[in-house]
Each structure stands twice: as structure tokens, then as C-alpha cells.
């Protein structure tokens, strides 16, 4: 709009000057040059430096001077551009002040022309007022849209930072959960293995005392010590397997559980581990409970079930995750939970889930944990 108006008015002024000398000489062309230079310097961003913002003043002066020196009335077009720039750079309040000055100038300037009455000047001023309100409202709406976009981008940046912090906190919670679980298991391992070693020591001491007077009893004590040693070794291997970290070589979730299931290869049972449903990231305590349930379930199959095959199914359904461990063994004659399952049940409840254990209808024993994917 600006450049089209500049070209048209400049061409008209040059043509008129070529035909006959004009009363104001080359001053209209000088005003057009001032408008052009000021237009190129005028910013459209409120954060622009003040010297550039003040380029609006020579633009307004050149526009008013041209309206007095030129016979072509193009002031309204440049007025709209000046008011739009003022709204973008200085705000609506400054634009209202400038617009009021323009309306007053238009009213007075119109009265200076011969034959124009107060009514005509008022109508001309009203036209300028309507144009002023229109362009000011439009520029103000664009400014508000820019502000909201900037605010939205800032909020999105803050949300991204908060998301990164939450991820870091979640990783810390996972690490703390794993560390707490391993510390608890270390205490249980100490108590379990310590008990075995104490009983073995007592038995070997008795065997040493009986070896001359009661050799038969001494050999019984030695046999019992050997049996307890095998149990202690198996128990130690079980605890070492259980104390391996959840993130096995960078694995978490189903990958860590699958790796745990593979550690039972070569133990005499075939373990089939499967995952159903779209996998989701798990809470740290939920993952620990699932890991412990799988470890406890497969260990019980190995030690008590007299089974050849075990099946572990991890299933994701909505906001819940479940793990079922079943086998083709004899089942359990006594369904009362031992210490391990009772402890796991408490852990599952603390994580917002449930743990169920019992003989399966098709035979064998079944252990099932149902937990939330994420804590509400």
C-alpha cells in the first residue's frame, strides 16, 4: 500500500512539475523522500531501540507537510499506516493520542479550504475517525495475537523443561526403588545364608565331637551338613540372581523381565516369557514388584513345583499391568502363603495393586500380580 501510493503520488507530482512550475516547487518531492526514508527506518516490534521507534515522527511530519503542499490527497492512506505502526510500537494509548491530534488537524485543515463549512469539516473528521478506529482495532488484535503466541511459546518451553525435570525425578525414583529393594534383599540374604552357616557349623562341631565315641552319629551330622550346604548354595545363587539390577545392560520393563527369565535356562525347567498389549513405561516401584514376583514365582517353580515347563505372561491393558506365572507341576497342597509371597503381597498393595496365588484349574500353581501402570 505504501509503495503503490508513493509511486502514484511521485509520478503525479513529477508530471505536474514538468508541465508547469508548481507553487511549492520541489518541496512535495522532498516530503515524499522524507516519507520513504522514514518508512524504511520504522520498526514494527515494540522491543526495537528507541531511535528507530522515533522514525515515526518524521513520517508523520512528512505526511502532514505533504497534505499541505500537494494537491493530491493521499493522507488517509499514510495515516492508516502511521497509526498501525504506532499501535505496534507504542501501544493503543499512544495511538489514541496521535489519532485525536489527526482528527483535530483534519477538522482545522478542512476549514482552511474555501467553501468548506463546519459540517463539511466535521464529516471529513468523522471519516478520519472511523478509519482510525478500524486500523487501531485491527493492529491491536494483531498485537494481542502476537503476545499470546509469545506467551504460549514461553509456556511450552517451561512445560518442556518441567517434563525433563519430571523424567529426571522419575529416573531417580527408579534408582532409589531398586537400591531400596536390593538393600532389603541383602538383609534377607544375610539372615538366610547366615542361618544355614550357623546350623552347618553346629553340625560339623557335633561331628567332630562324636567322631571317636559315636562315629555313626558323626556321619549323620556330616550328611546333614552336606545337605544344608547344597541348600545354602542354591539359596545363595537364587539371591544373587534376584539382586541383579533391574536395568540389565540398559534394559528395563519387559526386557529386564525377559532377561531374568532367561537366567533360569539350564535349571531343568523351560520358561516361556511373553508380552501382550502395547508396552508402557512403568513406575519404579511397580517395576520392582513385577521383577520380584517373576523371580519369586520362577524360583518356587524350580524348588517346589516338580514342573518341566513354566509360563510367564506380562499383559498391558489400559492403565493396568499384570504378570501371571504358571507351571505344569503338581500344584500346592498347602495354600498358605510363605514369607516370600506374603512380603510380595504387601509390596503389591503398597504399589496400589494386588497379588493372588493358588492352584490353577488346569493344573499346576499360578501366581498373578495386578498393578497400576502409573499412580494417580
C-alpha positions, 0 to 999 in steps of 0.5 A: 500500500505504501509503495503503490501510493508513493509511486502514484503520488511521485509520478503525479507530482513529477508530471505536474512539475514538468508541465508547469512550475508548481507553487511549492516547487520541489518541496512535495518531492522532498516530503515524499523522500522524507516519507520513504526514508522514514518508512524504511527506518520504522520498526514494527516490534515494540522491543526495537531501540528507541531511535528507530521507534522515533522514525515515526515522527518524521513520517508523520511530519512528512505526511502532514507537510505533504497534505499541505503542499500537494494537491493530491490527497493521499493522507488517509492512506499514510495515516492508516499506516502511521497509526498501525505502526504506532499501535505496534510500537507504542501501544493503543494509548499512544495511538489514541493520542496521535489519532485525536491530534489527526482528527483535530488537524483534519477538522482545522485543515478542512476549514482552511479550504474555501467553501468548506463549512463546519459540517463539511469539516466535521464529516471529513473528521468523522471519516478520519475517525472511523478509519482510525478506529478500524486500523487501531482495532485491527493492529491491536488484535494483531498485537494481542495475537502476537503476545499470546503466541509469545506467551504460549511459546514461553509456556511450552518451553517451561512445560518442556523443561518441567517434563525433563525435570519430571523424567529426571525425578522419575529416573531417580525414583527408579534408582532409589526403588531398586537400591531400596529393594536390593538393600532389603534383599541383602538383609534377607540374604544375610539372615538366610545364608547366615542361618544355614552357616550357623546350623552347618557349623553346629553340625560339623562341631557335633561331628567332630565331637562324636567322631571317636565315641559315636562315629555313626552319629558323626556321619549323620551330622556330616550328611546333614551338613552336606545337605544344608550346604547344597541348600545354602548354595542354591539359596545363595545363587537364587539371591544373587540372581534376584539382586541383579539390577533391574536395568540389565545392560540398559534394559528395563520393563519387559526386557529386564523381565525377559532377561531374568527369565532367561537366567533360569535356562539350564535349571531343568525347567523351560520358561516361556516369557511373553508380552501382550498389549502395547508396552508402557513405561512403568513406575519404579516401584511397580517395576520392582514388584513385577521383577520380584514376583517373576523371580519369586514365582520362577524360583518356587517353580524350580524348588517346589513345583516338580514342573518341566515347563513354566509360563510367564505372561506380562499383559498391558491393558489400559492403565493396568499391568499384570504378570501371571506365572504358571507351571505344569507341576503338581500344584500346592497342597498347602495354600498358605502363603510363605514369607516370600509371597506374603512380603510380595503381597504387601509390596503389591498393595503398597504399589496400589495393586494386588497379588493372588496365588493358588492352584490353577484349574488346569493344573499346576500353581499360578501366581498373578500380580495386578498393578497400576501402570502409573499412580494417580 
